[in-house]
Amino acid sequence: LNSICSTNGVLVSMTTDISENQNEIIVAAQPNPFDENATVFFFQQTEQRVTIAIIDILGKEIQIANAIYPAGNNSINLSADALKLAKGVYIFKISSDKYTASLRLVKY
């Protein structure tokens, strides 16, 4: 991992012995809050199988996908009508064999 920091106007760059998590998944949604549709973007370092689900406030889980996604940027479109989502707060959960990420979504 490369580390860059600035102190007193001096820019220092060095390589550390810390390795980046190769299984980490980064997730974001747009728009959030949403009304009809939302697009969830996720990034992963390696190709891997991921399970994608939405969980409502009562804990009911709706599985959206269980597939192998390539390394890099990916996205999935959510339709409130198709998923029969009422107004409220949901947890978008994406998980692989080694990592789980979640994101709060608000349907208005």
N, C-alpha and C positions, 0 to 999 in steps of 0.2 A: 504494500500500500504506500503510495506517495503522500507525503504530508507537506503542506505549504503553510507557513505562518509568517506574520509580519509583526515586528516589535521595534519601536523607536525608529520607524522608517526603513528598517533593514528587512528584506525579504529572504527567508530561509526556506530552502526546499531540500528534503531528504527522503530517502527510502527507508521504511521501517520494516521490521520483521513480522508485522501484523498482516495476516492474509484476509482478504475480503470473503464474506460468506458466499460461497458459490451457489447455495440453494435459496438465498433470500428472494422474496417476492415483494415488489413495491407496487402499491395499488392506489389509484385515485379515481374520482368520478366527476363527470360533468354533464349537465348541471347538477348541483346538489345544494339546496333542495330541488326536487324535480316534480313535474306534474304527470305528463304522459309517458315520456321516455327519458332514459339516462344511458350514457355510455360509460362503462367502467374500463379504465386502462390499467394494464398491469405489465410489469417488466420482470423478467427472470433471467438469470445469468446463463442457465443451461436449459436444454430441451428436457422437459419432464412432464409427467402426468399430473394434472391438477384437477381438483374437485372444486366446483364453484356452487355456492348456495346463498340463499337469502333467508335470514331468520327474523321472524316477527317478535314483537314484545312479549308474547306468551311462550316463545321458544319453539314455535312451529317452524320447521326447516323445509324449504322448497329447493330441491336440487335443480340447478340450471344446466350444469355441464360436468362431465367426467371424461376428459380427453387429454391427449398429449399435445402440448403447445410448444412451439419452437422457442429457442432462446431469443431474447430481445423484447421489443415492444409488441404487445397484443392488446386486443380490446374485445369487449362483448357488449351488445346492445340489450338493454332491459326495457321491456314493454310492460307498463303497469296493468294494462288491460289483459294482455296474454297471461300474466302471472297472477291476475286477480288481486292486485294489491290495493288495499284501502288506504286512506290517509293515515299517516303515522310514521314511526321511527323503525327502521330496519337495520340489521347488521348484514353487510355483504361479507361473506367469508370465502377465502380462496386458500386451499391447502394442497401441499404436495406431501411426499413421503417424509420430508425432513423439515418442513416449514409451514407455518400458517400465518396469514395476514388477514386483518379485518378492517372494515371501514363502515362508519355510520352513514346511512342514507336516510333522507327525510323525504317522504312523499306528501305533497300538499294537495 
